[in-house]
Amino acid sequence: MGNTVQIRIDQTGAVTSTARVRGHRISVDRPLERGGENQGPMGGELILVGLGGCFTSNLLAAIRARQAAVSGVSTTVTATLAENPPRFAAIDLAVSADCSDAAVLHKLVAIAERGCIAANTLRDGVKLTVRVARS
């Protein structure tokens, strides 16, 4: 099956959980108006953070590897919600940066997109299974 990535999410409150990723901890919660304690982003928001972070990390690595004259990189992730079933119907990543050569920036963005695990997974879909591990 190849290499795997595994994280663990444990309940820490009524609707709050903590994800453990390598040595990091991330609280996952709902806002107050949705019955949560607002201790962290919702899981759906973290999908967007993961996508934007993965893409931006790949972009910064591409810039650094090529010693390109690009700085001030910022990626804005905008998602459109659908209701039935609840999901993201569309996601837009908009990149801004200080770069005097637009062609170079476009090439680097394309390289980052191709190398982004999160973008490739969302674009191509993934087999998802949900099961009870033990009862």
N, C-alpha and C positions, 0 to 999 in steps of 0.2 A: 504493500500500500504506500510505501514511501515514507518520507519524514512526516512527523506529526507535530502539532502545536496543541498544548492542553493548558487550559486555565481552570481555576476553581472559583465558584461563586457560592458563598455561604450566607444564610440569613443572619442579619444582625439587628433587625427591628421588625415591627409589624409588617411593613412592606419594603424594608430597606435590606440590601445585601451588600457584601463586600467581595469584589473580584480580586483575586491574587494572580498577578502576572509577573513572572520572574521574581524580583524582590519588591515589586510595587503593589500598592493596594489602591483600589478605586471604589469609592462608594457609589452604589446605584440606587436611585430612589425616585419617587414621584414628587411633583410639586404639591404644595399644601392643598391647592384647589382640586387635586385629584386623589386626595386621601393619603398623601405621603407626608414626610417630614422635611422634604427639600434638602436632604443630606448629600445629594449628588445628582448628576444628570440621569435621565431615563435611559433605558437600554437602546431605544431607537435613536436617541441623540448621540449615544456612544458609537453607533454604527456610522453616523456622519462624521464624528470626530476621528474614528478609525480610518475612514476613507480619506478624509482631508489630510490627516497626519501621515498616512502611508504615502499618498501622492506627493505631499510637500517634502517629506524625507527623501524620496527618490529624486525629486527635482533639485534639492540642495546638493545631493550626492553627485548628480550629473553636472551641475554647475562647478562644483569643486574639482571633479575629475578632469574637467576640460579647462580649468582655470579661466572660466568665462567671466567677463566683466558684468556681472549681474549681482545686484544687492537689493535689500529691502523687499524681499519676497513675501507675499501675502496671498493666501488662498481663501476665498470665501465659498463656503458650501451652502447651497440653497436647495431645499427639498420641498417638493409638492406632495401633499398628503392625499391619499385616496381613502375612502371609508369602508368599502365592503369587499373583501376583508380589509381591516386597517393595515396600511402599508405605505411606503413611499412609492408614488407613481412615476416620479422623475427626480433626478438629482443633477444639479449643475455645479461644476467647479469653475470658478472665475479666478484667474491668476493675475496678480499685478506685481510689478517689479521695476526697479530702476535698471534700465538696459538701453543703450543707445542704438542697438541693432535688433529690430523687431524680428528679423528672420532667425537670428540666433535664439531668441527667447522662444519662438514658436517651435524650433527644433528641439530645444531642451524640454519643453512641455510635452512634446510627443514622446520623447525618450522616457520621461518620468511616467507618463500614462501607461506605456507598454510594460514598464517594470513594476508597476504597483499591484501587489497581490490583491488588495481590497477592490480596486477598480476591475481587475480581471475577473474576480469572483462574482461581483455584482453584474457585470456586463454579460458574462457567459452563463450565469446561474450556477447553482450548486445543489447536489443531492443533500437534502436535509432530512434527518430522522430525529424523532423525539420519542424517548422511551423511558420507562421506569427501570433504573439500574438495580434497585432492590426495594423491597417493601417491608 
